[in-house]
C-alpha cells in the first residue's frame, strides 16, 4: 500500500515537473523577439534578380529565358526570407520545427514547414533563413506579364515600388520527447523595395 502511494506521488511529481518545464520553455520562447530582416538569393525563373531594377536591366539571354518560362506556363520565384530571432533570456530558446504561411500584399503565396531545429543562444541572436518558392503565374493568374514581372522585382527589393510581406509562424518546441505546438500563429511584417 505504501509502495503504491509512493509510485502515485512520484508520477504526480513527474507530471507537475513536466508541466512546469513545458511552461518554462514556452515562456522563454515567447519572450524572444522575431523580425523579418532581409530577403536574399532571389531568383525569378532561375535568373538572379537581386541586383536588377527592372526587366530592361536583364541581358538578352536572361530576358529570353524569363519570357520563355512565362510563355511555357510558369513564372517561378524563389528567395530566402531571413528571420532574426533575439533571445533576451538567460537560457537558450529552441524550436524543433516551424509551420509558416507567406503573404505578399495580402495574397497568400506559399506555405510550408521548416523541419529543422533552431537554437537561439541566451542573450543572443540567431538568423533563421526560410526558403520560399512560388509560381507567380499560378498565384496571380489574372495579372499581366509586366505586372507579374514587376511584382517579382519589387519583392526582391530591386524594384521601385514597395511590396508588403507578411509571415505567419507557428513554432513547435520539444519538451523531452514530446512536441508542443505554439498556441496559434504569430505574425511578422515588412515592406521590401522601398529604395
Secondary structure, 3 states (H helix, E strand, C coil): CHHHHHHHHHHHHHHHHHHHHHHHHHHHHHCCEEEEEEEEEEEECCEECCCCCCHHHCCHHHHHHHHHHHHCCCCEEEEEEEEEEEECCCCCEEECEEEEEEEECCEEEEEEEECCCEEECCCEEEEEEEEEEEEHHHHCCCCCHHHHHHHHHHHCCCCCCCEEEEEEEEEEEEECCEEEECCCCEEEEEEECCC
